Amino acid sequence: MSSQRNGEIEVTTAVRVNLLPQSSMMDTSDGPMPMQEEVRLDVAELSTQAANGHQECSTPNRDLTQPIPYEGERRKDYLSLCVPLYEAAIKGDWKAAKDVINKDRDVVRAGITRKRETALHIAAAAKRTAFVKELVKHMNEEDLALKNKDENTAICFAAASGIVEIAKVMVKKNKNLTLIRGNQGKTPLYMAALFGHRDMVSYLYDVTDFESLTHEERISLLLGTISADLYDLALTILDRDTSLAFARDANNETALHVLARKPSKIANKNQLGIWKGYINSCFKGIYHEDLMRTLAHQLVKKLWEHVLQKQDSEISKLIKKPSRLLFDAAELGSLEFLIILVRLYPDLIWKVDDDNRSLFHIAVLYRHQTIFNLIYEFGAIKDLIAAYKDGKNNNILHLAGNLPPPSRLQIVSGAALQMQRELLWFKAVEKIVPPSYIKMRNSENQTPKDLFTEKHKDLLKEGEKWMKSTATSCMLVATLIATVVFAAIFTLPGGDNNDNGAPLFLEKKWFLIFVISDAVALFSSTASIIMFLSILTSRYAENDFLVSLPARLMFGLSALFVSIATMVLAYGAAIFMIYDHKFDRVPIVIASLAGVIVALFAWQHFHLWADTIRSTCWSRFLFRPFKHRLYN
């Protein structure tokens, strides 16, 4: 859309193409922009009023950073060439673009946006493969190396888009493109890695001269592939340059620091299982995620083995700065990462943070039971580690008395079950500390139990409120079911025989199913009412949340589900009795609809029911590992 004011034309049509995520920022002359940049392709920005009222547009055969004002008749050239070419590149309309190029052959190397992007930049960003192939035929090697205002060539846009075919077309025309640095001196290979485009990274890695990359570019590339979970490529890069194992990037981080923050990406073994490996070799990609996790395991082990070749002082410095990677891993629950490091360097279990807390203290503080359970594998050593105290005289039991971060507290549903999990943690830690530590007071004169009570008083109230609300709602449903099924047995389907008072459908097979289902529904709903009533009348002391209340909730919910299922079954049996002689499809449809009701209830309440089962039955094994993980 255009408007005319005082004889001047303003182009207001705008199109924006976002190539890269809004993660890291870079500075340009126009202010901060996303580094993997949000490529702004605004037609409104193709023309701007200069201070003297002249229109700016890059001249095709001049330096792109030196715009020359189009005046008078040249303004028509701009509107007839730049804008249509931009639109054609966005749409991938080569026929329209060719008509523009035929008017002016030099337009292919013109910067047609405010950021000085050429048509090739635009088409690569828009992922127009066929358009790029045709456009490159009308360009020479130097044209492909043209940069926009942010110093990015068109292949940088191709790397960000992830379309390998576009990059191949460009590299075939100009083999030096892969080493032309873009914004902030980043190579196209690094940009592709930053976006996690595996195929693009593989291709660009093969056509990029690795030896021509600086040491800083190599470490940035390694950390970029790790951040994007491209562990196979990270292993390849590490094999090419083993010094990268302990090299630091611009943020002073090593590859191990990045991997320490990826708890769910590292497998507990360095190879796929036999069957998974065979299936993955036959059908590539089926177990891709599992394969990457095993490769991440290999990468951590290989990096650590290279680091261990250093002196102890250098190792200590590496794991301490810029952050203590061991404690980063413990905080995030990166079990496999810690196992790999401790197996190869057992002295790590004695490491403490700035507050004199061990890995196991951090595991307690952030409620990672898998890491905490490793302490049982050290025998009497655990007593020494558990005796550590921080600067405020808090022992490990005091840490169990604190509330964990919300993300760790909410791994189970409901405040009552969260309170139970907290009590389990406190009891488990209490078993490993010296007896004198149970009553030890910290610098605020609090024992671990005092601290637990104070920090959890709000959670206790929320747990009581949640439990009462749940019990009240469920008891109401159970009462309705009990009322219905109790009345149903006295108003049998079909009525009674007037001669002997026997039910008319007594001989039918569905009658027995109806009676049994109705009876089970009555008994289970009554049991459910009793369980929920006992919850409502509980005293709600701290220890009630440990076993008593979760067990009652579990039995109440289980009985309620059984009562709903058997009530529906009794209804279905009655339908089949009534329509057994005709309309065969009617009872099937009705019974199916009734089954949907049961399934809907199960689906809506499955997570709550599963959490109560897990909290009641399996929580006793939470701190009793079945097998050793460190030295199995």
N, C-alpha and C positions, 0 to 999 in steps of 0.2 A: 504494500500500500504506500502511496506517495502523497505528499501534500505540497502546496506551493505557497510561499510566503515571501512578499517583497521581491518577487522574481526569482527566488532561490528554491531549488527542489530538495526536499528532505526524504531520504529513503528510510522507511520505518519498519519494513518487513524484517523479521528476525527468526532465525532457526538456530537452535543450540544442540550440539552433539557432545555428550559427556563420555569421554573415553576412559577416564581413570577415576578410581575411588578417591574420596575426600580424606585421605589419610595424612600425608605429610605435605608441608607447605614450602614454597620457594618464593624468593623475592625477585620481582622484576621492577622495571622502571614504572610500571603501572600499579605497583603494590603487590601484596601477597597473592599468590596463585597456587593451586594444588600442584605439587611437584610432578606426580604422575598425572599430568595436568588435566584439568577440566578444560578441554580444548574448546574455546568459545568461537563459534563460527556464526557471527551475527551479521546479517546483511545490513542491519542498521549501522554497524560499525565499519562497513566497507567505505562509507563516505563520512568525513568529518569536516566541519568548517574550520579553516585555518584562521589565524588571527586577523588576516587581511580579507577574510571572506572568500578565499579561494578553496576549491575542492581538492583533496589529496588522493592520489592513487599511485602505486609503485609503477615506475616505468619499467617495461620488460627488459631492456638492455642496459640498465644501470644497477648500481648497488641497491639491493632491496631495502636497506635501512635508510636510504636517502630518497624519500618520496618527492615527486615533482608535481606541483599543482596543475590540475587540468582546468583550463579556462575556456570559456566560449564554446567553440565547436568541439574541443577535446572532451567536454563534459558528455556530449552525445556518444563519443567513443567509449567512455567509461560505462554508460548505461547500456550500450549495445554489446559490449564485450564482457566486462568483468562480472556483472550481475547474472547474465544468462549462463556463463561458464560455471559460475558457482552453483547455480541451481541444477545444471546438468550433472555436475560432479556429485552433488548430494544425492540426486535421484539415480545416478548411474546411467543416464541417458546419453549414450555415446553419439547418437545421430545428431542431437541438438548441439553437443559439444563440438562435433566435427564441423558443423556449419559456422560456429564461432571461430574455430581455428583457421578455417579457410579464409576468413576475412582478414586475420592477422596471425601469421605463423608464430610470432614472438609472444603471443598471449600465454602460451604454455609455460613460460618461465616468469610470468608476471605474478607479483604478490597481490591477490585479489581481495584480501581482508585486511582489517586494521592490524592484525597480528602478522601480516605479510605472508600468509599461507598461499601457496600456489594451488592450482587445481589438483596437482598430485597429492599434496597434503590433505586436501578435502576428501578426495576419493578414497585415499588409504584409511582415513579416519572413519568414513562411512562404510567401509568394508565392501567397496564396489570392485570386485576382482576383475571382471571382464572390462570394465571401464579403464582400470589401471593398465591392463595389458595393451589396450589400444593407445592410450595416452603416452606410454613409455616409447612407443614406436616413433612418436613425433618429437622426442627429446634426445639430447645427447648426454654423455656421461656427466658433464659439469652441471647440467640442469637438475639431475637427480640429487646432486649434493647441495642444492640451494637450501638455505636455512630460513626459518621464519624469525619473527622478532625475539622469540624466546630461545633462539639458537638450535631449534630442533629441525632435523631434516625429515623428509617424508617417510623414510624407513623407521624413524622413531615412532611415528604414528602407526605404521604397519605393525611394529613390535608390540605396541600397546593394544592394538586391535586383536592380535593373535591369529590373523589370517596368513598362514605360511606361504600360500601361493603368491600373495602380493609381494612379500619379501623376496621370494625367489625371482620374480620378474625384475625387481629393482637390482638385486645383487648380480644377476646375469648381465645386466647392462653396465653396472659399475661395481666392481669387486671391492673397491675401497670404502664403500658405504658403511660397512660394519664397524670400521674404526674411526668414523667421524663422530666425535662426541657431541651430544646434545646439551640440553639445559643442565647446568651445574656440572658439566663435564661427564655426564653419564652416557655410556655406550648403549646402543640398541639392545644388546644382549642383556645388560643389567635391567633395562626397562621391561623387557619380556619376562625376566625372572621375577621382577617385582609384582607383576600382574598374575603370575602363576600359570602362564601359557606354556605348558609342557612341550608341545610340539614345536612351538616357535623357539623356545630356548634350545631345544635339541638341534634344530636346524642352524640357528645363528651360532651356536657353539662350534658346530662343524665348519662353518665358513669364516669364523673369526680367528685371527692369528693370536692364540693364547699368549705367546711369548711377547707380543706387542703390548699387552696389558700391563699397566703398572701394578706394583704390589698392593697399593690402596684399592685399585679397581678389582683386583682378584679377591681380596678379603670382602669387599662390598658385594661382589658377585656370589661368593660362598654364602654369606649371611642372607643374601636375597633369596637364594634357592632354598635355604633352610626355612626362612619365614614363609615361603610359598609351598612348603611341604614337598619340594622336589628333591627327595633324598637320594635318588639314584644319580642325579646330576651333581649333587653336592659331593657324593663319594668320588665321582669322576674327577671333579675339580681338585679335591683333596689329594687324590693319587698323583695328579700333575704337579702339585706344589704342596708338599707335606708341611712346609713352614707355616702354612695358613692355620694349622691346628692351634697355634698359640698366638697368632697375629690378632691385632685389635683394629677395629674400624674407627671411623671418625668420632663415634660415641664412646670409644675406649672399651667396647665389648668384644668378646671372642665368640666363636661358634658355640662353645659350650654354654655361654650365658643365654644365648637364644634358645638352645635346646632345653635348658632347665625350665623354661617357661612353657613347655609343650607337654603337659602330663599325659594327655590322652593319645599322643602321636607315637609313643614308643612301645613296641611289643615286648613281651617277656621272654622272647627268644629271637635268635638272629636268622632263623630260616623259617619258611612256610612249612606246614605239615606236609607229609607225603602226598596225601590226597589233594590238598589245596594246591600244592605245587604242580601236580600233574594236570589238574583241571585248569589252572591258570595258564599253563603252557599250551594247552589245547584250545582254550577259549580265552584269549588275551583280554585282560581287564576285568574279569569276573571278581577276582579277589585283589583288585588293585589296591584298595585301602589297606588290606592286611599285608600286602607286599610292601607298601610304603612304610608301614609300622615296623616291619622286620628290618628294612633298610635303615630306618632311623636308629634302631638298636645297634646295627653294625656301625653306623656313623659315630654314635656316641662312644662306642668301645674303641674305635680306631683313633678318634680325636684324643681320648684320654690316654691311650697307649703312647701316642706321640708326646703328649704333655709330660708323662711320667719319665721321659728321658731327660728332663730338666732336673736341676737341683731342687732340693726341698724348699729353699727360700724362694725360688722362682715360682714353684708350684703354689706355694702359699700366697704369693702376691697375685697370681693369676685368679685364684678362686675367691679372693677378697675384693678385688676392684674390677669394675666400678661398683658392683654390688656383690654380696656374698652369694655365689650361685648355689651353694649347697642349701642355704636357708631359703633361697628363692624356690628351689625345688621342693623343699619340705613344706613351705607355706602353701604351694599350689597342689601338693599331693602327687608329685612326680616320682612315684615309687620305683619304676624301672630305671630311671636315670640314676637315682641314688644307689640302687643295687649294683649297677654296673661299676660305678665309681668306687664304692666301698669294697667290692670284691677284689678289685685290683690294687686298692690302697686302703687297707683296714684302719689305719690311723685316723681316718676321717671321722670315725665315730666319736673321737675325743674333741673335735672342733667345737668351739662355742662362738656365739655372736657377741656383739658389743655389750649385751646385758648378761653375759655368762650363761646363756641358755644353749643346750645341746640341740641336735636335730630332733630328738624325741620330745624335748620341751616344746619345740615349735609344732610338732605333730599333734601334741595334746592341745595346744592353744588354738590350732586351726582344725581340730577334730578330724584328722586323717588316720583312721584306725589301721589301715594297711601298713603305713610307715611306723606307727607306734608298735605294732605287733613284732616288728623286727627286733625290738629290745629283748624279747624272750629267747632269742637265739644266741645271746651273749653270756648266758649263765650268770655267774656271780658278778660279772662286769656291770650288769644292769643296775646292781645296787649302788655302785660307785657313780654311775651316770645320773641315776635318779636322785642322788644326794646334792646335785648342783643347785645353788640358789642364786637368784639375780640380785641386782644392786639394792632392791627394796626388801630383801630377805624373803621373797616369795619362792617357795619350792615348787616342784612340779605339780603337787596337789592343789596349791593355790591357783595355778594356771587352769586346772580342770574346774575350779570353782568359778572362773570367769565365763561370761557368755561368749560364744564364738561369733564370728561375722555372720550376718543374716544369710548369706549364700550357703554357709555350711549348716546353719540351724534348720534351714528349710528343705533339707534333703529328704525329710519325712513330712507327711501332711498332717496338719492339725497341731495346735499348741500342746495338747495333752501328750501326744506321741513324741513331740519335741522335748517335752519335759522328761519323759521316760528315757529318751536317748541321753540327755544330759546326766541323769542319775546313773545310768549305766557307765558312762565315762568316769564319773567321780568314783564309783565303786571299783572300777578296773584299775585306775591309777592308785587308789588307796592301798591296793594289794601289793604294789611293788615298792612303796616308799618305806623307809625305816619307821618303826612305831612312834618314835619321838616326833616325826614330821607331821603326824596326823593332828597333833595339838599345837604345832609350832605357830607362833604369831609373826606376822610380817611387820614392816615398819609402821603400818597403820593400826597395829595391835589387833589384827584379825586372824583367827584360825582359818584353815581352808573351809571348814564347814560354815563358819560365820560368813565368809566371803560368798560361798555358794548360795546361802539363803538370801543374802542381800541382793546379789546380782540376778537371782532368778525369781524374785517375789512377783514381778510383773508377769513373767511367763507362767507362774503358778496360777495367778488370777485368770489369765487368758485361757489356760488349760482347763480350769474349772468351768469357765463360761462356755468354752467350745464343747466340752464333754456334756454339759447339761443341755445345751441347744441341740446337739446331735441326738442325745437320748430322748428328748422330748418329741422331736420330729418323728423319729423311728417308732417310738411307742405309740404315737397316734395312728400310724399306718398299721402297726401290728394289732391294735385294738379294733380297727375297722375290719381287718381280715378275720379276726377271731369271731366277731359278731356275725359276719356274713356266713362263714363256714359252719358256725354253730346252728344257725337257722336253716341252712341248706339240708342238713340231715333229717330235719322234721318235715320238709316239703320236698319229697323225692320227685324227680322227673317222672312224669306219666301218672303220678298218683298211686292210690292203693286199689286192690281188688275189693269190691263191695261185699263179696261173699265171705272171704276169709281174712281180709285186712292185709294180705301180703302185697308187696310192691308189684306193680304190673310188669316191670322190667327185671324182675328178680333173676330170671334165667339168662339174661343177656350177659355176654362177656364184659361189656363196658360197665355194668352195674357194680361189679366187684372193684374195678379200677376207680370208679367214682367214690365208693364208700371209703376205700383205703386212702385215697388222695385227700378226701375231705377230712378224715380223721388226723392224718399227718399234718395237714394245714392247721387244724385246730390246736394240736399239741405244740407244734413248733411256734405258732404265733403266741400262744400262752407262755411258752418258755422265753420267747423274745421279750414279752411284756415284763416278766419277772426280772430278766437281766437289766433291762433299761430302768426299771423301777429301783433296782439296787444301786445303779449308777447315780440316780437322782438323790438318793438318800445317803450317799457316801459322805464321809467327813472331809475328804479332799486334803488329807495331810500329804506331805512331800512323798513319803514312801508308798502311798496308795497309787501313785502314778508309775511306780516301778513294775509291778506285776498285776495287782488287783484290778485297777480300772481298765488297762488295756485288754486284760483277759475277758472281763465282762463285756466290753465293747465288741470284742471278736466273736464271742458266743452269741451275743445279741444280734449282730449283723448277719451271722451265718444262719441263725434260726429264722430271721426275718426273710432272708432270701429263699430258704426252703419253704416257708409258708406261702410266699408269693408263687413260687414255682408249682407247688402241689395244688394251690387254689386254682390256678389256671388249668392244671391238668384235670382237676375235678370238673371244671367247666367244660373242657373239651370232651371229656367222657360223657357228660350229660348231652352234649350236642350230638355225639355219635349215636347215643341211645335213641334220641328222638328222631333223627333222620337216617336211621340205619336201613330203612326199607326203600328209600327213594332219594333222588337228588344227591347222588354220591359226592358230587364236587362241593356241595354247600358245607358240610362239616369239615372238609379238608381246608377250605379257604378260611373258615372261622377259626379252626385250630391253629392255622398258620399265623393268623393275626394275633392270636393269644400268645403264641410263642415269641412274637416280636416284642410284646410287652415285657416278657421275662428277660429277653436279651437286652432290651433298652435299660432296664433297671440294673442288670449286671454290668453293662458298659459304663453307666453313669457312676456307679459306686465301686467299680473294681479296684481303683487305685487306693481308696480308703480301706477297703476290705483287705487288699494285699498288704498294705502297710500295717494293719493291725495284726495280721497273721505273722508277718515278718518281725514285728516288735515283740509279740508275745512268745512265739515259738523259736525263732531263730536268733533272737538277740542274745541268748545265752552263749552262743558260739561266736559273737562279734569279736571278742578279745581272746579267742582260743584258736590260733591258726592250726590247720590240719597238717600243714607241711612247712618245712623250712624253705625260705626263699633265698637267703644269702648263700648258704652252704648246704645245698640239698644233695 
